Amino acid sequence: MKKILLIFGTRPEAIKMAPVVLRLKAAGDAFQTRVAVTAQHRQMLDQVLDIFNIQPDHDLDIMSPNQDLFDIASRGLTGLKEVLRKEEPDLVLVHGDTTTTFIAALAAFFLKIPVGHVEAGLRTKDKYQPFPEEMNRHLAGVLTDYHFAPTPWARDNLVNEGVAPARVWVTGNTVIDALKIVADRVKREKGRWEDYFRREYGLDLNNQRLILVTGHRRENFGPGFENICWALRDVVDHFPGVLVVYPVHLNPNVQRPVYEILSTHRGGGQAKAHLLETGSDSRLFLLPPLEYVPFVYLLSQSYLVLTDSGGIQEEAPALGKPVLVMREVTERPEGLWARTVKLVGTDRQRIFAEIKELLDNPASYRAMAQAQNPYGDGQAAARIVQVLAQLFAGHAPDAAVIDPWEPKFEAVISE
């Protein structure tokens, strides 16, 4: 029995690694599955662990008030040294692009433990966008032995950087696996979540087009977030039939401009939702951060999504939701090629114009909403586990062994 230690520390990592944990444990005696969390994010991480019923075997609990990248890296690296020495795993699995990802790969390298990287190969080729994720992902990739790329483009990035093709497998993205699990649950419990948002936040989503907003990127701190907020005010002023819902990230650099510009009224007796007064009613709701299940409910009910997140660029198209990305570059260009997402930056007029186009032009909306999602079919975790089983059996799995997922957007790329 081979021991696999999965290491992650944030909510997005937990969401995307949960299907892998579940698949490994479902494989029975084939693997001994262990989980270590740094808790780089604490509360948001715990919410996801509860949803998927994952109990970490090791919890470093490194999060502290006003932590910075030095704090996360130093405490995480030191803590993982002891975990790895105790567990002596045959393989460490990391995910994506967080600081936990990089320092976990580095710690495994220091102890000469092989590393597998889930969601490998994404690149912007600008080390400061997204920051610090672009370099976290790249540096983790340099230390990785087995690369699980979500798309052919990500695979080609790795091969072009000198990674042997035999060590890269295209699997799709595990976030689609997780989303399918939760979206099915939300669909069965639709009435419960309608009541929840009405009761907790005074939100009635019936007969209104919902724009769901998320934002947290460091490169947007300051003028970027101010522009985003003014653009949202423009939208609710111009479109009386539109509802904007913004679960606000806990980072003070996000909360300060959002609440200064958008929270002019705490309405309806709702202690948990700040509302922007817009004439006779309130149609811009600032919510606290949401757990993953209610967030997926809002995503499923939305008309379009405005975000600077990476993962939502993958999740929203799986539910047929157009995505406007408040960034100048993305490490997920497949969505641009497939036309499920569009980059809009943080310019106030540009954001408003792109939202207006989707609200006013049904043809533009359909072109994005009906485009094929290029990020997966819900079987990525199964493919990853299949590769690991082949590797540990002494075989060298190739594309034919795992029946890789290949998105069909070549015609769009060639245009």
C-alpha positions, 0 to 999 in steps of 0.5 A: 500500500502506497502512502499519499499525503495531500497538502493544501491550505486555502478554500480554493485548494480544498474545493479542488482537492476534495474530489481527489481525496474522496477518490483515493479513499474510495480506492480501498486498499490501493492507497493510504490517504493522508491529509495535511492542511496549513490553514493558510485560510482558517474559517473558509478552509474549515467550511469546505472540509465540513462540506466534503466530510474531510478530517485532516490528519495534520493541521498546522493552523498557521493563520494569524492576524495581518499575516503576510507572505513571509509569515505563511511561507516560514511557518508553513515550511517549518511545520511541514518539515515535521509532518513529512518526517513523521509520515514519510509518504511515497508521494506528496500531492499539491494543488494550484498556485498558493503559497502553501502549494509552493512551500509544500513542494519545496519541503517535499523536495528537501526530503527527496519525496516525489511531488504530484501537482494537480492543476499544473501548467497554467501560465501568464508569463508575468511573474507579478500577475497574478501575484504571488500565484504565478510564481508559486505555480511555476516554482512548484512545477519546477519541483514536481515529478508528476504533472496533472494538467487540466487542459492541452494548453497547460500541458503544452506550457509544461512541455515547452518549459522542458518537462518530459511529455511522459510526466504530464497527463491531461485530466480536466480540472477537479473543480468541475468534479467538486462543482457537480457534486455540490450543484446536484445537492443545491438543485435538490435543496433549491427551496431551502436556499431560497428561504435561507437567502430571504431570511438571512439577507432579505434577498428575493431572487425571483424575476430579477437578473442577478449579477454575482460579484467576487473580488480579492486580487492583490493587484486590484487593491487601491484604485482598481477596487475603487473603479470596480465599486463605482462601476457597480453603482453605475450598473444599479443606477442604469438598470432598474431590473438588475440585482447585484450581490457581492459577498465581500472578501475579508481582506481589509484592502477589499472591505475598505473601498467596497463599504466606503463606496457601496454601503450607504444604507443598512436596510430592511433590518438585516444585520448581516447584509449592507445594502446600497440605497438606489432610489426607492429600493435597494438592489446592491447587497454586500454580503459576508463571505459565503460558504461554498454550498450557498455560493454555488446556489447564488452562482446557479441563480445568477445571470452573469458573473463579475470576478477577478477569481481564477476558479470562478472562470472555470466553475461559472461556464459549467453552469452556463454563466458568462464571466467578465474577468476584472484582470488584464491577463489570465492564466486560464486563456482557454475560456477566452478561446472558448468565449465563455469569459472576457477580460474587462480589467478594472476600468470603470467605463469598460466594466459598465460597457461590457455588463451593459452589452450582456444585459441589452444584447441577447445574442451576445449573452447567448454566445457566452452562455452556450459556449462549451466549458473548456475545463472538464467533464467531472472525471478529473479526480478519477483520471488522476487516481488512475494514473497514480495506480498505474505509476505505483504498479510499476507502469508508465501510463500514457494518454491511452491508459487514462482516456484523457479529456480533450476540450473541443475549441480548436476551431475557435483558437484558429479564428 
